[in-house]
Amino acid sequence: MKITRLETIRSSEHPNLLWLRIHTDTGLTGLGETFYIPGAVESVIHDFAAPLLLGQSAYDRERHWQGLFSYANFFGYAGAEMRAVSAIDIALWDLLGRSTNLPVLQLLGGQTRDSIRIYNTCVNTPLYADQTGFLEKPADLARSLLAQGITTMKVWPWDQFAPQLNVRAVTGPAGWSAVGPVGHDLSPEQLARGLWTVQEIRKAVGDKMQIAIEGHSRWDLNCALRIARAVEPYDILWMEDIIQPESADDLARLVRETRVPQSVSERLFTRHAYRRILDADAAHIIMPDVIWTGGLSEAVKIATLADTHHLSIAPHDCTGPVNLFACLHLCAAMPNAMIMETVRGFCEGYYRDVVTKPVPIREGRAILTDFGPGLGIDLREDFLSRPSITRRISE
């Protein structure tokens, strides 16, 4: 099964996403995806990866991963290069599953569970104003999620007080964004205002709802410790990226000086970065992003590394549908998968417009027993026929 064509697909309706289809001489096609600056990643795929892959066996996935990584690492591997490698790797796993008529989870090691609990990341979508909800009416939001069987929610009530980029395209109409510089000053009033979100959820629904705090790396260590100590009485599931994840030593200090579990980090690329975190005892939960960190091949190695430290993984998805399905296969096969991130407005909304199957969620759990060959999904033909779609092909 030889690789004959690399096809990238972009949509102006989803400007951060890039899809990849790897075509073969057998007629089978594998689907991959990545997220963020798709124009740059598209160039990496066609200008860098295509000459190394075209005409090669689609079965030699590990050889291709090592070749692409070593070539990219000659110049510095992280960023668009690893996003490209991630999309390629996922598409090759999809191809292997299609050619063997097996779901990817069986190729990753087989079924270790039939379902996994999900949590809702509370972003605003056309269907649900969940970010507005946790900032203004967190009790109502918690009740709404519980009514759907969702028992864990992720919120970021302190981001609004961090320094902001003075760029309208980033900050948006609310005047603040999750993206921005590190904050070094958090007033008592701001600390209390962010804590109000957590308090209101606990008052409304008690321990029926687990709460995860997203930090988006917006605070220095001192501010992070103040937030952590403030939420300690509320049995928080985890704090995620409350400081920047590059320094394992500083993350280890955060672990030592607070009782709140620390989750690290979708921003880390490849097992090498996670090894530094794990060796420093700098995290309690490992959160790889499959479409950034190196695809399913690397995610399996990261999960195994975490397991040797008796730690769980919680894959990241606040991006696209192919990533979520890839993560579900990973969660089905990895024994130390803890919980899976979802956005209900995405799963009930645009994901259904893009791919051929809905995300299999029932009563707050993702069902992992009914996948077809490969990832079990394709891009919808009616989506591909929209005028918003552009393609680039190397062959």
N, C-alpha and C positions, 0 to 999 in steps of 0.2 A: 504494500500500500504506500505509494509514493506521493509526496506533497507536490501538487501541481499549481496551486494558486493561493495567494493570500488576499483576502477581501476585507477591507475595513469599511464600516458603516457608521455614519453619523446622522444625527437628527437635530435640526434647529429647535425642536420642541424640548429636547433634553441635552442642552449644550455642554454638559460636563461628561457625558457618557460616550464611550467608544466600544462598538462591538466588532469582533473579529470572526470571520469564517475561514477555516482552513479546508481547502478542497483537495481531493485526492483522485488518483487515476482509477479508483474503484467506483467513483460516484458518491462515496460517503463524504460528509462535511461535518466538521467539528466546530462548536460554538464557544467563543470566549468573550470576555468583557473586561473593561477597566474604567476608571473614573478619574477625572481631573486633567485639565489641559489636553484634551483629546487630539488637538492638532499636533502637538509635540510627540505624543505617543504614536500617532499614526505615522509620522516621519520615521521614528525609530523602527517601527515594524517594517516599513517598505524600504527604507534606505540602509538599514543596518541588519535586520533579521532576515529579510527575504533572500539575500544572496547566500546565507548560511543554511537555509531550510529548503528552498526549492529543489526538487529532484531527489530529496532525501526520504528515508523511510519514516512514515508517520508513527511507527511503533517505537522508535528509538528516543523516547521522551526524555529519559535521564541524560543521555548523551547530548541532546539538543539543549537541555537546561544548562548543563555544565559548560558547553561551548559558548552559548550566548552570555552567560554570567562572566566567564573568564575574559571574553573579548570586551564586554562592557566595563569590567573592573579594571582593565588596563588604563581606562580614562576616568574612572570613578563611576560606580554602578548605580547608585540610588537615584530615585526620581523617575523620570519618564522611561528610562531603560528598564527598571524593574517592573513598572506598570505594563510595559510591552511584554516582557518575559512572562508575567503573570497571566495575561490574556492568552498568550501562545500556549502556555502549559495547560490551562484549563481546557482550551480547545483540543489539545492532543489527548487529554484524558477522556473528553467527550467522544472523540474519534475511536479510541480504544474500546470504550464501552459499546459504541454502535457496531464496531466490527466483530465483537465477541457476543453481541446481543445480551449484554449484562449491564445493569446499572453501575455507575462509577463506584458506589459504596462497596459493592462486592469486590471490585478491583483494589480498593484501598485496604481491604482486610476483612470485609464482611460485616454483617449486621451485629452491632453490640446493643442496640436498643430499638424499639419500635416507634418511639416518639420522644420529643424533647420539649421542655417548657420554653416558651418565648417571653420576651419582654418588649414593651413598647417604648421606643425613643420618641419623645413628645415634641416633634416638630410640627409646624403648621403645614397643612396640605389643603387642597380644595375640598376634601371631604371632612377633615377634622382640624380645628384650630387648637391643637394640643399644646403648642408652646404658649399661646395666649392664655390657655386654660391654666397651666401650672403657675403662671405669673399673676393671674387675676382671680381664678376660682379653682384652686387646686383640689378642694374637696369634691366639687362636682366632677372634675376630670377623673379623679380616682374612682368615684362611683361608676362613671361611664365605662371605664376600662374593666372593672370587676364584673359589670353586667355582661361583658363579652367573654368572661372567663380569664382575662389577663390579670395576673397577680403580681407583676413587677413593672415598674415604670422608671424611666430615666429622665432626669430634669437637670437644668443648669441655672439655678436662680441667682448665682453671683456673677455671671458673665456681664450683666448689664452695668456693673460697677467697675469693670476693668477698663484700662485705657483703650480708646477706639482709634482705628484708622480713619483719617479724615477724607474718606473716599466714598461718595454716595453709592457707587456700584457694590461696595462691600457692606457698608453699614445699613443700607436699605431704609425704608420709611420709618422704622421704629427708632432710628438713630443710633443703634448699637448692633453688634454682631458677635457671633462666637469667635470670629477670626480677629486677631489683633495682638498688640504687644502685651508683655507681661506686666501685671500690676504689682506695685510695691507698697500700696497704702490702701487699707480697707478699714473704713471707720466703724465704730461700734454700731451706729445706726444702719449702715449698709450690711454689716454682718447679721444684725437682727432681721432686717428686711428679707434677706435671702433665707434665713432660718424659718421665717414665717411659712414659706411654702411647705417645708417638711412638717412643721407643727400642725398645719391645717389638715394635711393628709392623715396624720396620725390621729388627730381628734375625730375626724370623720369616719375612718374605716379601721382604726386600730392596726393590728398586726396582719390584717388580711392582705395588705398591699406591701410588697417589698419596694424599697426606694433605692435607686442608684443615683449618685451625684456625678454628673459630667463636669469636668473642669476645663476642657479645651486648652489646657496648658497656659491658662491666663494669669497665674499667680506665682509669686516667688515662694520660697520655702516657708518664710515666717507667716505670710498670709494663709498659705495652705494649712499650716498647723493650727491656726486660729479657727479656720473653717472646720477642720477635722475634729477639733476638740469641742466645737459647738454642736456638731451632729452626733457625737458619741452616744448621748443618752437615747437616741432614736433608732438604734439598731439598724444602721444603714448597711445595705448589701455590699456596696463598694463605693469608693471614690475613684474616679477615672481621670488620669492625666491632669491632675490638679496642678502639677508643675510640668515643665518640659521634660521629656523622657530621655534626653541624651546622657544625663549623668546618673549612672547606676549608684554612685556613692550617696548623692543627695536623695534619691528615691529610697535608698536603704535607711537613711536617717528618718524619713517620713514614716516608713514602716515601723521603725523602732519607737518613735515618739508619739504614736497615736494608736488607738485600738481599732480604728476603722480599716477594713481591708482595702488594699490598694490594687487597682486594675491598670495594667500597662501592656501594650499600647498599640493601637492600629497604625501609629506613625513609624513604627520600627520595621525596617526592611531586612529580611533574611534571618535565618537561624543564628547568624553570628551576632547580631544585635541583641537577640533574646538571650543568648548564652551569657552575655555580660550582665544582664538584669538578673538572671537566675543564679549565677555564681555569686552575686553580691547580696542575695536574699532581699531583693529590692521590689518584690511584688508578691501578691497573694493570688491574683487571677491574671492569666495571660490572654491578651486580646489581639490575635492576629487578624489582619485584613487580607483575605485570600487574593483579591485582585490588585493588591499593592506589594505584598511581601514576597511574592515569588510563585504564586499559584498554589494548586493543591499539593504539588510535590513538596514544596517548602513548608506548607502548613502542616503536613503530616510529620515532618521532622521537628517542627516547633512544638507540636503537641506531644511528641515522644519525649523531647527535652523537658517539657513541663512535667510530664508524668514521672520522670526520674527524680524530680524534686517534690513529688507528691502534691502537685498543683494541678488545677483544672484550667481548661481553655473556655473562652466565651467569644466566639468569632464575631467580628464587626460587620454590620451591614446597615448603612444609611445611604446606599448608593443605587444599585441596580438589581434587576431581577435575576440575571444569570449568576451574579455573586451569591445571592441568597440561596438559590438552588444548589450551587457548588458547596456552600457552607452546610446545607442540610445533609448532603452526602458525607461530608467530613464529620458532622455530628453523629451520623448513624454509625460510622465506622470507628471513631476514636472513643475509647472507654472513658477518657477524662474530660469529655465535653460536658459543660455545666448547664448552659442556657444559651439561647440564640436570640440575637438582636433582630427586631423587625420594626417597621413603621406601619401602623395599621392603615394610614391613608395611602401609602404606596401599595401595600398588598391588595387593598380593595379598590385601588385606583389605577395609576398608570401602568403598574406591572401587568395587569390584565390586558391592557392595550398593546403591550410590547411582545409578550411571549404567549405560547400556545396553551399553557396550563395555569390555573390559579395556584397560588401558594397553598399547600395542603394544611390549613390551620383549623383546628376545632377545639373550642373551649380552652383557649390559652396554651395549646400544645401544637407543635408541628408534627404531622404524621409522616413517618419515614419508611413506609412499607409499600408504597404504590408508585414507584418510579419506573419509567420505561428504560430502554437501553441508553447508555451514556448518562448525560444529565437528565434526560427525560423531557426536555423542552426544545423548542425552536423559536426563532423570531416569527411572528405572525406575518403572513403574506400581505394582509391588508395594511399592516404597519409599514412594511417594506415598500409598498406602492404609493405611500404618501409623498406629496411634493416636497416635504421637509427633509427627505432622505437624500444624502449624498454618499457616494462610494468611491473608493480608490482600490485598484487591483494591481498586484504584482504577479507575473507568471513567466 
